[in-house]
Amino acid sequence: MEKKFVSFFNLLSVLVRKGISPKAVGKNSKGQTTKFFDVYCEKRIINFLRQNIKYKATVISEEIAEPFIINPASHTPMHYIIIDPVDGSDNYMNSVGFVCVGIAVFDSDYEPVLSFAGNYFTGDYFYADSKKAVINGKPVKGRIAGKPVRNSALLVMSNNTFKNGQALLKFADSFESIRSLGATVGEILQVLMGNYGVFVDVRGKLSLENFAPYFIAQKHGFLIITDPEGRPLKLKGLELVTGYDLVAAVDPGFHRKVIKGLKPVI
């Protein structure tokens, strides 16, 4: 399946980079404005999944009003496919080349079985199933022993998420660099690639499609995803309107350091 996903992703990326209309065409399930490029990419992704996924599955995506079932006649247990067709819509609207796609498949017990995440502009991608996980075609091996972790963070918070300004300054000063790139799917991919040490979003506004592809990375054992208290992040359901706080890192020690630093902040 990796080759099929990558080939499809490359084709869709070419179209995205050429430019797709940003015209508003309605509202999505969250009540946000849906742009034509959102719907266009979503339809292409769903058509690809119809052609290549053989088991019965409920499709849940940001732009469709109600979930629907593909392969309803299949005798397999129900699966669930979570899609974020365009993560970083604001970036796309402003010609910022950090725009991503995320696809995650869960089984009937909500266990991850297949994922794909990719950056339309850089071409970087993550693919994983029950047997393997790759980044840009190379097997993911987790953090290499002895290799230093980049003391950098992808950090997202708002004015009402921190309780102590001085603690926030101290926390921020503990990193060599802090960025926010505007697309969670791509930001966590950056962490997996080793370009940043941690991703933190404590606004309580993340929804499942933003990070669903990475549950399987946690299952494989090379990514840690928790809440800001350090507790394993659990699915609250498959609704895309449920707000999450999230801390994701590859290195356990660095993750613990970040969790400890966050406590007086939030």
Number of C-alpha atoms within 10 A of each C-alpha: 12 18 10 10 18 20 12 14 20 17 11 16 22 13 12 19 14 8 12 16 12 14 12 12 13 13 15 18 16 14 11 11 15 21 21 16 22 24 19 15 20 21 15 13 20 17 11 14 17 14 10 12 12 12 17 18 26 19 19 21 23 29 24 16 13 11 15 13 16 21 16 13 9 12 9 13 11 18 21 25 25 26 29 28 27 28 26 23 21 14 17 20 13 8 12 14 15 21 28 31 28 26 25 26 25 23 15 13 10 13 15 25 19 25 27 27 30 26 26 25 16 13 14 17 25 27 29 25 19 12 8 13 22 17 19 14 14 10 13 19 12 16 17 9 7 6 7 11 18 16 15 19 24 23 17 19 16 10 8 9 14 17 12 11 13 11 17 18 11 14 17 17 11 16 14 10 13 17 13 15 16 19 21 25 28 28 27 28 24 18 22 26 19 18 16 23 25 28 28 26 22 22 17 14 14 18 18 23 26 26 26 26 31 29 24 25 27 18 14 18 12 18 22 21 23 20 18 22 16 18 12 14 18 11 14 10 10 17 17 19 16 15 15 20 19 24 25 29 27 26 22 14 11 16 21 14 11 24 19 15 18 20 15 16 17 17
